[in-house]
């Protein structure tokens, strides 16, 4: 890192971190100042970890009035140092938080690392993770934004080609940003896209997913457009999901694989059993905004019930054809990748350790008979707080900060009078 800074004419360094919402926050430093001070760390307001997406200050996070709105210290992780391909004179490095020489539990990247150290390492299993995120590419208009393509064009060639200037820029920048892209496809909604990239180890995949979102948004900006991972930006169009694929290997063998016709091993079933055991809490992590709950619709490809099935895209958990792996389809595209991966692994491992058997798999005709997923954020947040396994895995302070932030967002929404309310009630009541 230091050699790169000195030899490659880097002028600025972003000391960057991820907050509980999955948003990138940072300070930009001169390269000289960074070189002089990086080992001692840099001062940062601890409450930045738990502010709302619009930087409102919630109460009860444990990082505000409880510590007199005090500072913490961010320490760069040298292995994450990389030059920004859209600003060649600038680099970034991801950081971890400490306060009074103790790690902050509400640091999402540290949460995932702790889950890996405390839950994965003792199992002697090698987990792989793959992220599939949908997003909308939007053109600015006089009154907001409109989708960059005109209609439902799922995998329609001309529609995919129509966004090639944007994708060409993403493809140009991705290798220098450490992201290996596989493919681009137009998804179901107008302007909705999906770009796939390599699977990896859990922490590396979380970093890649975090970086991918920033890459996509920056590339759209350079094209005079806007990219959003908001779960449901248009009520009448498809929502954007975050499909998380989990695999496990032991001594070179697929832990979830089986010679049986269904292709799922006993340990694979137990992992699914753990996900179903903690599914309501997983909704709280995977659907972090009120808007995201509008994505969960019965009879759609966004899960509505606590169900699993073989190659069933309407189930919350899917076992795809081919190499056995487990796909968590609950999350929306705006979920924090560090927390989603940590919570999914912790829930599945609980199933492994307790030999939890899942309910029977469902097909498209029986999916609605399964218990409904929490249909409101208040229910999901309460389930998370009451889930001792996930509270222990994620850390009590993380759960406290996360739920306080999300409840602050809900309170702000409840205090907002919408156009819909005026349309319904202003003249009629």
N, C-alpha and C positions, 0 to 999 in steps of 0.2 A: 504494500500500500504506500509506504513512504517513498519507495523508489519510483513508483508510478507517478506520484505527485511531483517529484522533483524532475523527472526525465520527460514527462509528456505534456509539459506546459499547462498544467491544471491551474486555474486561477481562483476557482470557487469550489466549496464543498458544502453540500446539503447534509446536515446531520438529521436523519429522517427516522421517523418511527410511526407505528400504526396505532390508532386509538381504538377504543372499544367498538366503534362503529365500522372499523375497517378502513378509515380515511387516513390518507397520508398527511402527516404534519411534520414540520421541519424548521430549522434555522439555516440560513445561508451564511457561511463563514468564508473569510478569505483563506486561501490555501496556506499562507504563512501562519496565520493564527491557528488553524487546525493542526498543522505540523508541530507547533510549539506546545499545544495543550491537550491533544487527543487522549493521551494516557491518563490524564487527571479527570477527564470528562468535562461536560459542559452543563451549565445550569439551565434547567427548564422547569416551568411551572407544572407541578404534578397533576393539577386539575385538567391539563390539556388531554390527558388520557381519557377523561370521562365527560367531556362536554358533548352537547348534541351536535348533529351534523351542521347546524347553523351557528355553532359556538355559543349557544345559550348555556348558562351555568346552573346545573341541577343541584338540589340539596340532597344530602344523605349519601353521597358517593363514598365517603371516607377519605376523600382527597381534597376537600374544600375547607369549610369552616372547622372541620374536625382536626385539621393540622394547620389552622390559621392561614389557609391558602398559601402554604409554604412551597418552597422549591424542592426539586429532586435533581439528580444528576443523571445525564444520559452518557452512556459509555459506548463508543463505536465498536462494532463487530467487524474486524478487518476483512474477514472472508466475504463480506457482502459489498465491499467497495467496488464501484463500477462507474465508468464514465457515462454521462448522459448522451446518447447518440444524437439528440436534437440540440445539444449545447456542448460541443466538443471541448470547450475550455472549462467545463463544469463536471464534477463528479458527485456521487452521493454514497453514503454509507448508512446502513441500518443500525439502530442503537437500542440498547436495553436500559431500563430505568432502575435506579437505586435511590434510596433515601436513608440517610443516617447509616450508611454502609450496609443496608439490608435491601435485597431485591424487592421491588414493588409487585405484589401479587396481581395487580390490575393491569399489568403489561401483557398484552395478548401474545406477543411472540414468546415471552418467557413462560406463559401458561402452557403453550404447546410443547416447549422444550421440557418442562417439568413432567408433563404427561408421558413424553417419550422416555425420559430417564427413570421415572418411578413405576410406570405401568408396562412399557414395551420391553425395556432391557431385561427385566427378570424373566420374561417369557421366552427369550432366545428366538423370537420370530422376526422376520424382516418384512415390514409392511411397505406396500407401495400405494401411492395415492395419485389419482388423476382428476383434474378439474375440467368440467364443461360448463362454460358460462354463456348465456345468451345476453344480448344487449341491443339497444336501439341506436341507430345512426340517424340523426335529425338535422334538418336544414332550418336555419333561422327564418322566421316570418315576422311580419309587422306586429303580430300579437302573440308571439311565443315561438313554438317550434312545430315542425311538421315532419313526418317520416320521410327519409331520403328516397324511398321507393313508394310506389303508388298503391299497392294492394297486397293481398296474400300471394306470395310468390315462393313458396317453399321449394328450394332447390331448383328454381327456374333459372336457366342459364343466363338469359339476357339480364335478368334482375341482379344476379350475382356479378356479372360483368359491369353493370352500371355503377357499382361502388368500387371499381378497381383502382381509381386514384387514391382512395383512402387506404385500401388494402395494400397497395404497392408501397405506401409509406410505412405501414406497420411492418411489412415484410423486410423492408430495407433496414429498419432500426432494430428489429427484434434480435438478430444474432449478436450485435454489439451490446445488447442489454441482457444477454444470457438466456434468451427464450428461443427455443426451437419450435417453429410453427409447423403444423401438419396440413391444415386445410382451412378453407373458408366456405361457408354455405349460407344461403339466405334461409332464414327460418320462417315460421308460419305467419308472423305479423308483418305488416307493411313497415319496411325499414328495419326489421329485426334480423340480426346476424348472429352467427356463431363461428368463432375462430378457435381451432383446437391446437393444443400444444402438448409437449411430451409429458408422460407420467414421471414421477420421481419419488424420492423419499419424503416422508410427511413434512418435515420442516422446509426442505428445499422446494416442495410443491407449494406450500403456503407462501413462501417468498416469491416464487414465480407467478402465482395467481395475483398477489398484491401488486407486483410490478406490471403484470399484464394489464390490469385495469388502468394504471397510470399511462402506460404506453398507448393504449387504445384512445384514451381521452385526449392525450397530447396530439396524436396523429389526426384525430378528428378536428381539433383546434387549428392545426396547420392547414387543413382543407377548408376552413371557414365553416365547419359543421360542429355538432355537439354529439358526443356519445354518452349514453346514460345506462347504468346498471340498475336503475330504479325498477322495482319489481313489476309495477303495473302503471306505466306512464299514461296509457290510454284505456279508458274503461271498456271500450268496445273491441279492443285488440288483445292479442295473446300476451300473457305475462312472461317475464324473463326469469328463467330458473338457473340454479347452480346445482348441477348433478355431480355428486362426489362419488368416485369409484374407489373402492378399497380392495386391495389384494394382500395376500400373506404367503410367505415362503418359509419353509423350514428344511434345511439340508438340501436345498435345490428343488424341493417338491412343493407344489401348490397346496397350501393348507386347506383351502376351500374346495378343492377339486375332489371328485369321486368317480369311480367306475360305474356307478349306477346310472340309470337312464335320465334321472333329473340332473345329474352332474354336480350336486352339492353335497359336501362331506358332512359328517356329524359335527365337526367343529365349525363348519360354515353355518349349519343350522343354529348352533349355539350363539354365534356372533349375531345372526339375524334376531334370535331370541332376545339378546341384550338390547339391540336397537329398538325392538318393539316394547321392551320393558320400560325404556326411558324415552319413548317417542314424544310424549307431550313436552318434556323438557327440551328435547332436540328441536321442537318447533320454535321455542322461545329463542334459541340461538340461530336457527336457520331462517326465521322470518322476523327480522329485527325491527320492522316498521309496521305501523297500522296499514299502510298501503299494501304491504306484502300479503296480508290476509285476504285481499280481494283477488289474489291469484288462485287460491284454493277453491276450485269449483268442481262440483259433482259432474262426472261424465267427461272430464277434461284430462289433458296430459299433466296437469298439476295435481298432486295427490290431495284427496279429500278425506281419506280414511286411514286408520292405522293398519295397513295391510302390506303383504309382500306377495310376490309371484314370480314365476319364471317367464322372463322376456315380456312382462306386462307393464307397459308404460303408464298405466293408470294407477298402479300401486305405489305406495310411498317408498317401498324398497323393492328393487328389481334385481333378478339374477339374469344378466344378459347371456345370450348364446355365445358359444366359443369358450375362451379361457374363463373358468369360473372366477367371478369376482362379485362383490356386492355393491350395488349402486344405491346411494341415498339420494332420493329425488325430492326430498322435503324442501330443501333450502331455495330461497329466491336469490337472484343474482347479486343482491346488495348485501348478502351475509358476509361477515368477517371471516376470511379463510382460516386464520389461525384458530379462532374459537370453534368454527364448524368442524375442522379436522380433529381438534383436541376432544370435543364433545362426542363426536362419532366414534373415535377410537376408544374412548373411556367407556362408552355405553356398550360397544361390542365386546370389549375385553371383560366387562362384568358378566356378560353372557357366557363367555368362555370359562371364566373361573367358577361360575355357579351352574354350568351345564344347563342353561335355560333353553327349553324347547319352545319354538315359536308356534303360533296358531297355524292352522292349515293354510297353504298357499291359495291365492285367489286368482280367478280369471276375470275377464272384463264383465262377465255377467254376475259375478258374486262379490265384486269389490265393494259395492255400497253396503253390503251386509256387515262389514267390519266396523268397529267403533270409529266414530268421527274424530278427526284431529281437532285440537282446540281451535275454535272458530273466532276467537278474539284474543288480542295480545294480553289482556289482563289474566285470562285463564292460563295462557302459556307461561307467563312470567311467574305466576304463583306455583305452577308445576315445577319450574326450574328451582325455585327457592325451597320447595319441599322434597326435592330429589337429593337425598344424602350422598348418593354415589357421585353424581355430577358436581355437587357443591364441593365435595372433597377433592375431586379430580381437578376442577377448574380453579379452586381456591375460593374461600369464603369472601375474601376482599374483592376478587374479580366479580363474583355473582352480585355482591352488594353494589359495586360501581355500575355494572351493566344494567341491573334492574332499576336502579335509581335514575339513570340516564333515560331509559326507555319510558319510565313512568312520567318523567318531566315532559317528554315529547307528547305523550298522550294528554297530559293536562293542558298543554298549549293548544292542542287540536280541539279539545272540548271547549276551550274559551274562545275559539274562532267561529264567527258566524259566516257561513258559506253562502255562495250564490244559490245553491240548491235550496237552502232553507228559505231564503227570501222569495224565490220563485214559488215555493209551495205554500208559504204562510202569510206573506206580507199583505196580499190583497184578499185572501180567503178567510182570514181569522181576525 
